């Protein structure tokens, strides 16, 4: 009867796994950098707008407002994000609703404007 002298090492098995993991990690890093560039470009475009731009969840809570939006309400962005959309009833929001709506808005400086949003 022959006894084993210890664990057997497969030809390149561990090295191949390690190389694959390193390759995947590099791919993830590259994708993350690409995403950061796209987000920065998007942010620059949105921030340069004079239009009020916001994103919100179906429950009506704001997830993003641009600078124009924050100025119109006379508040900081950090104060608005997480709040309900200030000019509408959250019960009116529907994920399947693609129609445009008009709403009168009183801005921080007291002006009343008609807002068109989708």
Secondary structure, 3 states (H helix, E strand, C coil): CCCCCCCCCCCCHHHHHHHHHHHHHHHHHHHHHHHHHHHHHHHHHHHCCCCCCEEECCCCEEEEECHHHHHHHCCCHHHHCCCECCCCCHHHCCCCCCCCEEEEEECCCCCEEEEEEC
